Amino acid sequence: MFLVLMATEVNFNLLFSYNLIRGWHWLALFGSMYYISGPLTRRKAVLVMVLVTIAFLIGYDFLAFVIIGCLATVLALPPLSHRLPRLKLVVAATLLPLVLRQIQIIGALGADFWILDLYYSAVIKTSFLNSALPLPPLDQIDLWYASRHVERPFATPENNVGIILSGAWSEFAQGWIPQLGYGTMAVATVGLLLAGVTFVLALRAAPGDARRASLHPAGAVLLLAAVVAAGLYFFAPLSVQIYLGHRFPMVIAPILLAYAYVGSAAWAVIRWSLKRGTGSWGIPRILTPIAAACLVLLLLVRVEALTTSVRELNLAPAEKVRTIH
């Protein structure tokens, strides 16, 4: 269900398949999380290195999502004996392109420029360093870059969580909810809540060995949502402007995964009720049409959202279409 939803989402996914950078998002994100899970082999280690390097080539901001995703996967999945080698691999995969990039900058612009540029960029762009380390005024920093004939992309420091959340909500409310539709957002919200409740109940019901055996599907929904939220915060407010303001991919993944979780829950209810038959007070049999109606409603909500997206694209001026692409 998740793959079908992703493959039919126009505005927040398919349009970026034409973008040479953003078109690599899902390979780097889901590929690295997939290959870092389970026992390591030489082939899997090489693939993780390649996929993390692809994430780095997309940008530091995107690398944060991928590294957080890999670390979360390693910590969430068993067995415990396999975690340390996988953590070492994540660190090595991150450091390799990062160090090579620093050597490239030093070779082109010198060590003196590199050390200050690294300091300024890290403190300005990360949400946690700018509250702990001092910075000169931004206009003075811009003059320093200009004197060395280097253009500094616009970014401002911000460590106030309330301001970051307010800005994120503003971007989301203006650019995402109207496009996705209130129906999609309502179902995704229900999916996150349902996944949270299901995950807690599953943990309480399962014995200790079962808890370490695998990641519950509800846990996967929560894990992806947590990865995206942490990735947005890591380079906030810059990442908020990039991924929410420009409506780039990444944020759509946990939304549609939560949506798919509601659909899979309805399908599970249908299978259970058909298997149980009439049951006590006839409840299982009553649940079958209710769950089926839920599936139909989910389908209609997405069809309406996709119809609106396609209609807007067809009516948009050519200049707007080119800008979107």
N, C-alpha and C positions, 0 to 999 in steps of 0.2 A: 504493500500500500504506500509506503514511504517513497519507494522508487517511482511509482506511477505519479504520485503527487509532485515530486521533484521534476520529473520529465515533462510535466504539463504546466509548470509554473512559468509564465511568460516574463513578466516584468522583473522579477527578482532572481531569475535563474537563466532561462533560455537566451535572453538578450545578451548575456555576458559570454555565451559560447563563441561570439564573434570577437571577443576582446583577447588579445594575445597574452595578457597577464592574468586577468580574472578567470579565463577559461580553464586554468590549471588548479583552481581552488580545491575542487572535490577530490581530485587525484592525490594532491599533497596531504589534505586533511585526513580523509578516510583511509587512504592507502597506508600512511604512516601509522595510524592507530591500529589498523588491521595487522600489519606485519610486526609490530612491536609486541603484540599479544602472543601468549603461549611460549613454549620453549624456543630458544633461538637456534637458527642454523646459519651457516655462512651466507647462504642465498638471501635469507630474510634480513640479515644484518646489512648486506650491501644495498638491498632495496630500501631499507629505512634510511640509510645514508643518502641515497639518491633522492628520495622523496622529501627529506628535510632540506636538502640543498635546493630543490625546486621551490620549497616554501620560502627559503631565504632569498631566492632570486625574485620572488614576487614582492617581497618587502619585509622590513623588520616588523612592521605592524602585523602582517599575516603570520610571520614566523612565531610570534607570541601565541597565536591560536593553536598552531600545530604542536609546539613544544608542550603547552599546557595540556593539550589533548593526549599526547603520548604519555606524559607523566601521570595523568589521571587514569589512563588505561592500565598502565603498569601497576599502579597502586590498587586499582579496583579488581583486577583479575588475578587469580591464583596461578600456580602455587607460590608460596612465599619464597621458596628456594630459588625461583627464577627471577625474582624482582631485582636483585642487585646487578646481575649481568645486563638486564634490560635497561636499568637506570644508567649504567655506565655507557651503554650504546647511545642513549638519548643525549647524554652530555657530549660524547665524542662526535655524534652527528651534528650537534649544534655548533661546537667549537671549530670544526674543520672549515666550513665556508666562512664563518665569522672571522677567524684568524687570517685566512687568505685575503679577505676583503680589507682588513686592517693593513696588511702588508702592501696591498695595492695602493691604498691611500697614502701611506708613508712614502712609497716609491714615487708617487706623482706629486705630492704636495709637501712632503717633509714631515719629520717627526714632531716638530714644534706645532705645526698646524694640526696634525692628527690628534695630539693629546688634548688640545683645547676644544677641537671640534667634537671629539668623543664626549668630553665632559659636558659641553653646552647641550649637545643633542640628547644625551641621556637624562640630564636634569630637566630640560624643557619638556621632553616628550613623555616621560613616565610619570604616572600619577603619584608615585610614592617617593621618588628621589627629590622632587622639587620642594617637598616640605622639610627635608632634612639637610639639603646642601644649598649654599648661597649662590646667587646669580647676579651678575651686573644687569643694569637696565637693558631691555630688549633692543632699544634703538642703538645702544652702544655695541651690542653683539652684532647687529646688522651692519654697522659701520666696519667692524672688524672683518666680517666676511667679505664685504664689498672691497676693502683695501687689498684683499688677496684674490679678487676677481672670482669669487665663489658665491653662487646664489643660494641663500638659505630658504628652503620651502617654509611657508607660513606655518607657525605653530606657537602656541602660547601655553605657559605652565598653569596648572590648576590642581590643587590638592584637596579642595573642599568637596567631599562626597555628595553633599546636598546639591551643590551647583552642577556637578557632573551628572547626577541622576535627573535633575530638572532639565538640563540640556538634552540628555538622551531621550527623555519622555517627549519633549517638544518636537525633536526630529522624528520620532517614531509616530507620534500622533498626526503630524502634518504630512509625512511622506509615505508611511507604511499602512496605517489603518484604512485610509480612504481607498488605497489600491487593493489591499487584500480583502477588504470588506469586514463589516462587524461580525458576520456569521463565522467566517474563518477564524477570526481572533477569539470569538467566544468559544468555539470548539477547541482551539489550541489551549486556551486557558483551562477549560475543563480537563483536557488531556494531561496537562501538567499536574493539576490537583489530583486527578485519578491515579497518575503514576506515583505521586508522592505517597498517597494513602496505601496503594497496592504494595509498594516497595517496603513500607514499614510493616505492614501485616505479613508479608512474605518473610521478612527477617525474623519476626517474632515467632512465626510458625515453624521455620526450618531449624533443624538441629545444627550444631556448630560445623560439622563436616560439610553439610549441604551449602551453608553460607559461603564456604571457601571454594566450592566446586565450580561455580560459574556466576556470571553477572545476570541478575534477573532482567527481563525485558524492560520492566518499569525503571530499573536502575540505569539502563542505557539511555532512556529518555531524559532522566534527570542529569546524567553525566554530560550529555551533549549540551544541554541547556547551561549547565555550570561552566563548561569549557568556553562557550561563546561569551557568557557574562564576564568571566575572568579575563578573557582575551580583550574584550572591549575596555575593561577597567585598566588593564596593564599600561596601555599607551593613551589613556584618556587625558584630556578631551579630544586629542587628535584622532584616535580611532573611532570615536563617536561621530566626528565630522566625516570621516572617510566611509565608514560602513553603514551608518544610519543616514547621514546627510546626503550622501551620493547613492544610497540604496544599493550598495554592493552586495554580492552574495555573502554568505556566512550566517547572517541572522535568520535567513529564511529556513535553514536546515532544522534547528530545534522547533520552530513553529510548525513545520509540516510533519516532523516526527511525532510531536505531541498530537497533532490532528490524526495521523495514522494510528496512533495508539488508541484513540477513541473508537475508530473503525474496527481495529483488531479486537477490542474488548466486546463490541457488539457482535462480531462474528463468533467469538468464543462463547458468548451467551447463547447464540443460536445452536451451536454444536452441543453445548451442555444440555440445553432444554430438550433437543431432539433425542439425545441419548437417554435422558431420564424419563421421557414420556410424560404421563399425567402427573405423577408425583403427589406430594401432599397438597391438598386443597387445589389441585390443578395448576399450581403456580408455574412450573416449568413450561407447560404448553402455552400459557398466556404470554410468557416472556418471548417466545419465538416471533410472533408478529410485531411485538414492541421493538425488539432488536432489529428486525428486518426494516421496519419503518425508520429507525435511526440511521441505518446504512443508506437508505434511499435519501433521507434528508441530508446526510453528509455529502452524498454525490451531487445533489441539487445545489447545495451551497457552493461547492467548488466549480460547478459548471457555470453558475451565475458570475462568480468572480473572474473566471477565465474569459467568459463572453464579454464582460466589461473591459478587461485588459485588451483583448483583441480589437474591440470596437474603438477604443481610445487610440490605439496604434494606427488603425486604418484612417481615422479622422485627423490624425496629427499632421501638422505641416512637415514638409520634407526636412526643413532645418532641424526640427525637434527630433525626428526619427534619427537623423545622422548624429545628433548629440547623444541620444540614448545609446546608440550602437557604439 
